[in-house]
Amino acid sequence: MKLITLILGCWLSIAVQASEATAQEEQIARHWLQLVDRGDYLHSWEETDHKFQQRVSARDWVSIVEYARDPLGPPISRKLIQAQRHSTSNNEQFVKLDFKTDFENRHVATERITLHQRDGNWQISKYLIH
């Protein structure tokens, strides 16, 4: 019974709202994606939040992104297709932005940028591409 309560409590601790990204949130995500698009991987790591930097070293980040992004080639188009707002039980705010991106060597990829609000500022905390 405790396990069910714990799972239910964790599930209820996150509120999800489908919504549009604010202009500021989208601008932050697009600026960061431009760094990655240019191959400026070290700078993109420097612009992530401190928790991301604690999980992934700059050296590892550069290796991971080179492996994942370089083969795709430059982006041809990128469109924001979805934004979801989340807040945790301790009032931490974050937003997930999904972009449909066509690359020179791969069509129809989805890029997800997660922004966390820390000290009133939105910062990149995750990047996924699939």
Secondary structure as GFF3:
##gff-version 3
##sequence-region A 1 130
A	DSSP	alpha_helix	2	12	.	.	.	ID=ss1
A	DSSP	beta_strand	15	19	.	.	.	ID=ss2
A	DSSP	alpha_helix	23	37	.	.	.	ID=ss3
A	DSSP	alpha_helix	41	46	.	.	.	ID=ss4
A	DSSP	alpha_helix	50	55	.	.	.	ID=ss5
A	DSSP	alpha_helix	58	69	.	.	.	ID=ss6
A	DSSP	three_ten_helix	70	72	.	.	.	ID=ss7
A	DSSP	beta_strand	75	87	.	.	.	ID=ss8
A	DSSP	beta_strand	93	103	.	.	.	ID=ss9
A	DSSP	beta_strand	109	118	.	.	.	ID=ss10
A	DSSP	beta_strand	121	129	.	.	.	ID=ss11
###
